[in-house]
Amino acid sequence: MWPWEHLLFGYIWYSILNRTLWRTPITDGIGLTIALSTQAPDLVDKPLSWTLGLVTSGYGPAHSLLVGVPVVLVVAGLAWTRDKARVGVALVAGYCSHLVGDVLALRANGPIVGRVLWPLVTYEPYASDLGFVERFAVYLVTFVAQMTAPENTVLVLGYVALCGAVAVLWILDGTPGLRWARRIVTTNR
């Protein structure tokens, strides 16, 4: 999944949890927690693989149910003990949504559970030795080609519908993040 896809997927999860548990607007801090936690596995594992070559693929310790999940649960538990339950729930929801999204891998023709089982499951090293920017560019070109191919019209319509649904949720949740940006702009004038 792409970073924005992880963010959309994680935001949906947390928004539903927030509506179920608290029924209050999502704060800017919680919005930031969601944004960062949905990206965390890739922010760790992609550089470990693509730049440093420490893991064979972009699915390493931060994507692992055996390594990453316990670390996130400890951090969320610390937040919980400091009366920051919503932060802990946002962290777990964002992080776990990333893993679920990578397992589902809809464009990769079905679930791939091995992506979250490092070090029990490892992947062959990449066929070419590209750096972070080059590998990202290769994937982005492939993504754009997929999204502009006429046979993928249904995929694109689903993508647009998902973006629209998340935009509606975000507005209903009080536009977290936008308030913070407005305060910064207003303060700096």
C-alpha positions as CSV (number, residue, x, y, z in Angstrom):
1,M,0.0,0.0,0.0
2,W,1.0,3.6,-0.6
3,P,1.5,6.0,2.3
4,W,-1.8,7.8,1.6
5,E,-3.6,4.5,1.4
6,H,-2.3,3.5,4.8
7,L,-3.4,6.8,6.2
8,L,-6.9,6.5,4.7
9,F,-7.3,2.9,5.9
10,G,-6.0,3.8,9.4
11,Y,-8.1,6.9,9.7
12,I,-11.3,4.9,8.9
13,W,-10.4,2.4,11.6
14,Y,-9.7,5.1,14.2
15,S,-12.7,7.2,13.3
16,I,-15.0,4.2,13.8
17,L,-13.3,3.4,17.1
18,N,-13.5,7.0,18.2
19,R,-17.2,7.2,17.4
20,T,-17.9,3.9,19.2
21,L,-15.8,4.6,22.4
22,W,-15.8,8.4,22.8
23,R,-18.2,10.2,20.4
24,T,-16.0,13.3,20.4
25,P,-14.1,15.2,17.7
26,I,-10.7,13.8,16.9
27,T,-8.1,16.2,18.2
28,D,-5.1,17.5,16.2
29,G,-2.8,15.4,18.4
30,I,-4.7,12.2,17.8
31,G,-4.8,13.0,14.1
32,L,-1.0,13.3,14.2
33,T,-0.7,10.1,16.1
34,I,-2.9,8.3,13.4
35,A,-0.8,9.8,10.6
36,L,2.5,8.8,12.1
37,S,1.4,5.3,13.3
38,T,0.0,4.4,10.0
39,Q,3.4,5.2,8.4
40,A,5.6,3.8,11.2
41,P,6.3,0.3,9.8
42,D,7.4,1.7,6.4
43,L,9.4,4.6,8.0
44,V,11.5,1.9,9.7
45,D,11.6,-1.1,7.4
46,K,11.9,0.6,4.0
47,P,15.1,2.5,4.9
48,L,16.5,-0.6,6.6
49,S,16.0,-2.4,3.3
50,W,16.2,0.1,0.5
51,T,19.0,2.3,2.0
52,L,20.9,0.3,4.5
53,G,20.4,-3.3,3.2
54,L,19.9,-4.7,6.7
55,V,16.8,-6.6,5.8
56,T,16.1,-8.3,2.4
57,S,12.8,-6.6,1.7
58,G,10.7,-3.7,2.9
59,Y,9.0,-6.1,5.4
60,G,11.2,-6.4,8.4
61,P,11.0,-5.9,12.2
62,A,8.6,-3.0,12.2
63,H,6.1,-5.0,10.1
64,S,6.5,-8.1,12.4
65,L,3.8,-9.4,14.6
66,L,6.7,-10.8,16.7
67,V,8.7,-7.6,17.0
68,G,6.8,-4.5,16.0
69,V,3.5,-5.4,17.6
70,P,4.9,-6.0,21.1
71,V,6.8,-2.7,20.9
72,V,3.6,-0.8,19.9
73,L,1.6,-2.4,22.6
74,V,4.2,-1.4,25.3
75,V,4.1,2.2,24.0
76,A,0.3,2.2,23.9
77,G,0.2,0.8,27.4
78,L,2.5,3.6,28.6
79,A,0.1,6.1,27.0
80,W,-2.8,4.4,28.7
81,T,-1.2,4.5,32.2
82,R,-0.6,8.3,31.7
83,D,-4.3,8.9,31.1
84,K,-3.8,9.1,27.3
85,A,-6.1,6.2,26.4
86,R,-7.1,7.8,23.1
87,V,-3.5,8.2,22.1
88,G,-2.8,4.6,22.9
89,V,-5.9,3.4,20.9
90,A,-4.9,5.7,18.0
91,L,-1.4,4.3,18.0
92,V,-2.6,0.7,18.0
93,A,-5.3,1.3,15.4
94,G,-3.0,3.1,13.0
95,Y,-0.2,0.6,13.4
96,C,-2.3,-2.5,13.1
97,S,-4.3,-1.0,10.2
98,H,-0.9,-0.7,8.4
99,L,-0.2,-4.4,8.9
100,V,-3.7,-5.5,7.9
101,G,-3.4,-3.4,4.8
102,D,-0.1,-4.9,3.8
103,V,-1.4,-8.5,4.4
104,L,-4.5,-7.8,2.3
105,A,-2.4,-6.3,-0.5
106,L,-5.4,-6.0,-2.8
107,R,-3.4,-5.1,-5.9
108,A,-1.1,-8.1,-5.2
109,N,-3.8,-10.6,-5.8
110,G,-4.7,-11.6,-2.3
111,P,-3.5,-11.9,1.2
112,I,0.2,-12.3,2.0
113,V,0.5,-13.2,5.6
114,G,4.3,-13.7,5.4
115,R,4.7,-9.9,5.3
116,V,4.0,-9.7,9.0
117,L,6.0,-12.8,10.2
118,W,9.6,-11.5,10.1
119,P,12.1,-13.1,11.0
120,L,10.2,-16.4,10.5
121,V,9.4,-15.5,6.9
122,T,12.0,-13.5,4.9
123,Y,11.9,-12.6,1.2
124,E,14.5,-13.0,-1.4
125,P,16.7,-9.8,-1.9
126,Y,15.6,-7.4,-4.6
127,A,16.7,-8.3,-8.1
128,S,18.3,-4.9,-8.5
129,D,20.2,-2.8,-6.1
130,L,18.3,0.5,-6.1
131,G,18.4,3.2,-3.4
132,F,15.4,4.5,-1.6
133,V,14.6,7.3,-4.1
134,E,15.1,5.1,-7.1
135,R,13.0,2.2,-5.7
136,F,10.2,4.6,-4.7
137,A,10.2,6.1,-8.2
138,V,10.0,2.6,-9.8
139,Y,7.0,1.8,-7.6
140,L,5.3,5.1,-8.3
141,V,5.6,4.8,-12.1
142,T,4.1,1.3,-11.8
143,F,1.2,2.7,-9.6
144,V,0.5,5.5,-12.1
145,A,0.5,3.1,-14.9
146,Q,-2.0,0.9,-13.1
147,M,-4.3,3.8,-12.2
148,T,-4.3,5.1,-15.7
149,A,-4.9,1.8,-17.5
150,P,-8.4,1.6,-19.0
151,E,-9.0,-1.9,-17.6
152,N,-8.6,-0.6,-14.1
153,T,-11.5,1.9,-14.2
154,V,-13.4,0.0,-11.4
155,L,-10.3,0.2,-9.2
156,V,-9.9,3.9,-9.8
157,L,-13.6,4.5,-9.1
158,G,-13.3,2.5,-5.8
159,Y,-10.2,4.6,-5.0
160,V,-12.1,7.9,-5.6
161,A,-15.1,6.6,-3.5
162,L,-12.8,5.6,-0.6
163,C,-11.1,9.1,-0.7
164,G,-14.5,10.7,-0.7
165,A,-15.7,8.6,2.2
166,V,-12.7,9.4,4.3
167,A,-13.1,13.1,3.4
168,V,-16.6,13.0,4.8
169,L,-15.5,11.2,7.9
170,W,-12.7,13.7,8.4
171,I,-15.1,16.6,8.2
172,L,-17.6,14.9,10.6
173,D,-14.6,14.3,12.9
174,G,-13.9,18.1,13.1
175,T,-11.1,18.3,10.5
176,P,-8.2,17.2,12.7
177,G,-5.0,18.7,11.5
178,L,-6.6,21.6,9.7
179,R,-7.3,23.4,13.0
180,W,-3.6,23.1,13.9
181,A,-2.6,24.4,10.5
182,R,-5.0,27.4,10.8
183,R,-3.6,28.3,14.2
184,I,-0.1,28.3,12.8
185,V,-1.0,30.5,9.9
186,T,-3.0,32.9,12.1
187,T,-0.3,33.1,14.7
188,N,2.4,33.8,12.1
189,R,0.6,36.9,10.7
